[in-house]
């Protein structure tokens, strides 16, 4: 591939309290501004998903974390495209009333986006998802009946799906209170990544998860941070997931036959990772073999890791905006304050 086809890869792991991208699509402005300096911007769902909000750059490649890591490792190639056939899996634990609500959302998305949704199915057994924040301070959780999820995902693949959305029932726990205020860990991020990883690892198809949150508590809208606000606009999270899966690439083998029409990890120009969250196998591989990994100092996480203590050749920048020209920032039309933390709530004009 020529230099003009180089890919910028933006990685912000979910559920570890990243200062930028650790909330509800709050890194989307970063993705948009970086896309202006890139032929292609490769990122994963939690960077750009904003529940009902979606504002994706046209050169985005949207790929779940497991497959993204396989791409960085050189195990697969990808072909950017925008004509996916999307299938949806619903958790058996979702009530009939909530299911009808989500199906109305799907019909609205097809009519609005014009995307091809081949159909939906319901798991034979509930996943009984239970999110947790572990002793290390990042989110994890437990899932039951994983075999029915795998069976259902393979069924959709056999029916022609090229991308899969999963909507699982997840309790909205007390763990959410700090997250809502913009100061804590996303308590469901870990379990969401587990669900999509299972689906993508077993099918080889891009996937993304949209939770159906369960809560009996009244929401205190005055306490919600702008960073997490998009999750409290409506009940559904499917709009941003379906929108993103339109931009999911075709996954092909890493071989000579696919080299002429696909992109490999050799097409990566740079990989941007939070300052202390760089531990994926794919990132280590690129750091050791291609020296393309850049750690962003302003984006710290809950992980207790110091990159300067490791014998690895990272590059460092202070801010994501260090990679963007002043002209591009002005051209974007975005409010510069969204690139700073904290983001303040909008004030009343007297």
N, C-alpha and C positions, 0 to 999 in steps of 0.2 A: 504494500500500500504506500502511496505517496505521502509526503509530509502534510499535505492539505487535508488528509483524512484523519489526522491525529485526534485522539480522544482524551478529554479531561475527565477524570473519575473523581466524584465527590462522595466520600464515605463518612457517615456520621452514625455509628451504631446506636440502636434504640435501647431504651431502658437503663441507661447508665448516667443520666443527668447531664448530658452535654449542654453547655451554656448556650450554644447555637445548635438548633436541630434536635434538642432533647424534649421538645414539647409537641405541639399540634401543627405541623407544617410550618413552624416558625423559621426554618431554613430555606423556604421557597424563594424569598427575595435573593438569597445568596446563590441558589441554583440559577435563577433567571439572569443575574448579573454575570455569573461565570459563563453561562451559555453564550453570551454576546462575544466572548473572547475565544470561543471554541468551535471547531467544526461539529463535534458531537459532545454532549455532556452525558456521561453515564452515571446514574445514581440509583438509589434503592427507594422503595415506597415511603418509608417514614420521613425521608427528607422533604418530600413534596406533598404528602397527603394531608389535607386539611378538612377531613370529615366531608362536609357538603361543598367545600371550596376547592377549586382546582384551576390553576392558571399556569399551565405548563408551556415551556418554550418549545418551538416546533422541532428543534434539533435534539430533544431529550431522548435518551435511551433508558427505559424504566425496567430495572431488573432486581428481583428478589435477592436477598443477601447470600444465600447458598450458591446460586448460579453465578452471581457476581464474583464470588470468591473463586469458583471453578474457572471463570474466565481469566482472572488475574493469574491463576496458577498455570494457565496454558492448557487446561484439560478440555475446554470447549472453545468454539468460535461463535460469533453472533452476527446476525444479519439485521440491521435496523429496518423496521417496517411499521406501518400504521393500519394494517387491515386484519387484525386478529379476530378470531372467532372465540368469544368469551363464554365460558360456562360457569355457573354459580352453584356452590354447595352451601346449604343451610343446615345448621346444627339442629338435631332432633329436639333439643331443649328449648328452642324458640317457640313461643306460644302461637296458636293459630292466628290470633289477632295481629301480633307483631309480624308474622310471616306475610299476611296480606298487605300490611303497611310497606314492607320491604319490596314486595312484588310490584306494588304501585310505583315505588322508586325506580325499579328496573325498567318498567314500561316508559316512565318519564325520561330516563337516561337514553334509551334507544331512540325515542322520538326527538330528543333534543340534540344529542351528539351524532346520531345517525350510525352508531356503532352496531356491529353484528353480535347479538347475544343469542347463542344457539339454544339456550334453555337453562333450567335450574332443576336441582334435585335436593332431597332431604336425606340426611344420614339415617341409617337404620337404628342407631343408638345415639344417645347424647354424649358429647365430649366431656361434660362435667368439668369445665375449665375452672381452675382455682389459681388466680395470680398470687404471687408472693414477692416480697423484697427480701433477699437473702442476707446472710451475715456479712457479706462483702459490700452491701449497699447498692446492689443493682437488682433489677426485676427479673424474676424467673416464674416458675409455676408448675402446676401439675395438669396433665390431660389424661383422660381415660378413653378407652375404645378407639385407640389410634388405628387399629386394623380396618375399622369401617370407614375412616377418613381416607385411607389409602385405597380401599376398594372403590369408593365413590369417585375419587380423583382419576383413577385408571379408567373407570367407566366413561367419564366425560371425555377423556382423551380418545377413547375408542369411538366415541360418537362425533369426533371431529373438532373438539376444543383445541385451540392453540394457546390459550391462556385461561387461568382459573382464578376466580374470586371465591373466598371462603368467608362466610358470615357465621361466627360462633357466638353463643350466649356467654357473657362474662359478667360476673357481679362487679358493680362499682363500689369498692370498699372504702373504709376509712383511710386506707393508704393513699387515697386520691387527694386528700385535703391539702397537703403541701404542694402537690403537683398543680392543683387548680390555681394556687396563689402564685405560681411561677418560681417556686424555690425547691421543688423536690424531684424525685425520680418518677418517671411514667410507670405506674405499677403494673400496667398490662402490656408494656412493650415487649418484655421477655417472652411471655406466653404467645403473643401474636407472632413473633419471629419463629418460635417453635412450630406453630401450626403451618405457616407458609413454607418453612424449611422441609417439613415432612412431605408436603404436596409436591414441591419442586424437585426434591431429591428422588422421589419415587416415580415421577412422571417425566422429568426432564423438561417440564413446561414452566414458563414464568407464572408466578402466582402472587397474590397479595391478600391480606386479611382485613375485613371490616367488622369490628365488634358490634354486637347487639348488647349494649350495656343494660344491666338490670339494677335499678335502685328505687327505693321507696322514699328517699330523702328529698326534701324540697331544695332546689338549687338557689344559693345565695349569689345572684349575678353580680352584686357589688364586690364580691371577694375574688372574682375570676380575673386572672392576669391576661393581658393581651396575648401572651405566649401560648396559652392553652384555650383561648376563647373559642376557637373554631369548633371544638368538640362539644360546645354547649349552645349551638345554634338550632340544631334539630336532633331527632333521635338517631337518624341513619348516618352511617359512615360510608355507605356504598358509592356515593357520587365520585369522590376523589379516587377510590380504588378502580372503578370502571373506567374513569377518565385516564388514569395512569396505565392501565393494561392495554389501552389502545396503542401506547408507545412501547410496549414490550417487544423485544427482538425475537426473531427465530433463533433457536439454539441448534447449532450443527456441530458435527465432530471436528476436532482439531486434526486435520489431515490435508494432504496435498490437493485432494479433489475439491475441498471447500475453500481453499486458499484464494482462488481467483475471484470469488464473489462475496466473501465474508470478511469480518474483522477479527484479528487475533490480539493477544496481549502485546504483540510487537507494535500495534497501532496506538498504544497508550502514550500520551505525551507526559502526563503527570497524574499522580494520585494524591488527593488532599485528604488528610486524616486529622481528627482532633489531637491535641498535643500529647495526651496520655491515654490514647485508645487506639493502638496500632497493632494489636496482637493477632490479627487473622492470618492464616497461612498464606493467603494470596498477597497480602501486604508485605509480609516477611520475604516472600519469594521475589517480589519486584525490588525490594530494598537490597537484597543480596546479589541479584543478577542484573538489574537494569538501572538502579540508582535513580528512580523516578518518584520516590515517596517524599512528600512535603508535609511536615507537621505544623499545624496552625496554633500558635501560642495562645491566642485569645480564646480558643475553644477548649476549655478544660472540662473534665468529667469527674464522676465520683470515684474513678479507679485510682488506686494508690500506686502509680507507676511513674518513674522518672526516666525519660528516654536518654538522658545524658549518661545514665549508669550502664547503658548497654553498648556493646561493641558493634554498633550498626551505623551505617552511613546515611543518616537522615539529612534532609535539608529543612530549614526552618524559615517561617515567615511570621510576622506578628499578627497580621489580619488577612482575611480573605480578600479584602479590597486592595491589598498590596499587588495582586495579580491583575487588577483592572485599571485601565487608563481613566483619567479624570473625564475625558471626553465621553467614554462609554457610560460612566456613572451618570453624567448629565443627560445623555441620550436615553437612558432607561426610563427617566421620568419618575423614578421612585423616590420617596422621602428618605433622605440619608439617615434619619433617626432609626429606621427599622434595621439598620446594620450595627446598632449599638445595643448593649444590655446594661440595665433593664430597659424594656420598652414601656413607656408611661401610658396610662389610660388617657383617652381623649377628654379634654376639659370642656365644660359648658362655657359658652360665651355670654357674658352679662351685658 
